[in-house]
Amino acid sequence: MLAAKADGADSQTLREAVDSLKSRLGCAVVVLAAVTEDGKVALVAGVTADLVNRIKAGELAGTVAGLIGGRGGGRRDFAQGGGSDVSKLDSALESVPALVAGLLAG
């Protein structure tokens, strides 16, 4: 499980990084976020194929985006979101391990 800020990254870079990390890690949940040039947060989440029956990237992205005043969604294996409350980004990313644990337990 990886949740991190990718300072200076744009949405395309975040998408490519999530895909690359999913391939390298094998069994993983990856959430990356960056503050965009317009002062908002871009968020990308990915879940490897072996976990999509237990964790849906769209639901995870939506939950994390909600913590930063935004919305998110997408497929079971890949999702995007965003928000406007940059001040809550660090705490939102810190909440990802607990969110993932809850989904795995649920």
Secondary structure by P-SEA (a helix, b strand, c coil): cbbbbbccccaaaaaaaaaaaaaaaccbbbbbbbbccccbbbbbbbbcccccccccaaaaaaaaaaaacccccccccccccccccccaaaaaaaaaaaaaaaaaac
